[in-house]
Amino acid sequence: MTQKEAITSPRAPTAIGPYSQAIRSGNLVFMSGQIPLDPATMEIVQGGVEAQAHQVLKNLAAVASEAGGSLDDCVKLTIYMIDLAEFGVVNATMEQYFQKPYPARATIQVSALPRGALVEIEAIMQVG
């Protein structure tokens, strides 16, 4: 049986519920959905979906680093958005954080996200 290990980064927002920032199981790291919380203030960043997408990806990068990887090691993303009309903005932002080959991905429009966030992203990463 594979052991599971909790991953916690002080450079990402603390969990706002009964979950881990990430769990390593074998060579896979399952990163919980990140919303655009500034880790220093635990407040949603202002500036619309682009600013929020940047913060979400910075938060994911911090967790990935703590787990011994980087965003380039992500193999799957799930993106939750309040408004798919902003899909192009999130795509353009992602291109600043990921290189080809890009991770597999699903994008889903939802009616609400925690704390009024406009975007949330969860990821699966493969490490060593």
N, C-alpha and C positions, 0 to 999 in steps of 0.2 A: 504494500500500500504506500502511495506517495504521501510524504509529509507536506503539510502546508505551513507557510511562514508568513506572518503579517509584515508588511512593508509600511514604514511611516517616515515621511519627510517633514522636517521642521520648516522647509521652504515652501510648503503647500498648505492650504487651509486645513485645520483640524476637522475631523469628521463631525458632522452635525447630527449624527444619529448612531445607532448601534451597528456600525460597519467599519471596515478597515479601508485605508486609502488604497491599498492593494494587497493581494495575496499571491505569493509565489507557490506554485505547485510544479515540481520538476523544473523544466526549463521554460515554463510559461509563467507570465506575470499578468494577472487579471486586475486591471486598474479600475477602481470605482469611478462612476461618473463625476466629473469635476464641473462645477458651476463657476462663474466668474467672481469668486470671492478673492479679495486682496488678503493674503495670509497675515499681513501685519494688523489689519483692522477688522477682518472677518466681515467686511461690508462688500456688497456688489459694486464693481467698478462702474463708473458713469461713462457715457459716450456712445451708447448704442451698440448694435450687434458686433461691429468690427472691434471695438475696444474690448467687449466681453469675450469674443472669440480669442483675441490675443491673450487675455488673462487665463482663460480656460487652458489654452495650449501651454502657457508658461507653467501652470499648476501641474499639468500632466507631465511636462518635461522634468519638473522637480521630483516627482514620484518615480519616473522612469530612471532618473539618475541615481536615486537612493537604492533602486533595485539592481543597479549595475549595468544599466542600458541607457538608451536615448530614444527619442521619438523615431529615429530611423530603424529601430528594432521592432516597432509596432507592426503587427500583421493584420489587425482588424480594429476598426473604429465603429462605434455607433454614435451618431450625432442626433440629438434631440433639439428641435427648434420650435419656437412659438409661431414663426411665420416663414414659410418656405419661399416667400417672395425675396427674402434676404439670403437665399441659397448661394448666389453668386459672390456675395460679400464673404461668406464663410469659406467658400472655395478659394478665393484669392488670398485670404488670410492663411489658410492651410498650406498653400504653396510656399509660404515664407518659412515654414517649420518642417516640411517633409520633402524628401528627395525621391526620385524614381528608383526602384519601383514603389509606388505609393501603396499604403496598406489597403486591404479590402475594406469596404465601408457600406454602411446603411445609414440613411438619413430619414428621420421620421418627424412629422409635424405633430406636436402635442398641444393640448389646450392650456397647460400650465407647467411651470418648473418651480423648484424650491426657491423661495425668497424673491420671486418675481424675475428670475433670470430669463434671458432671451435665448440662451444656448447652453447645452450641457453635452459633454463628450466623455464616453468611456472607451477604454482601449484594452487590447490584448497584445502583449509584447513577448517576443521570444528572446531569451538571453542564454549565453554560454551553455 
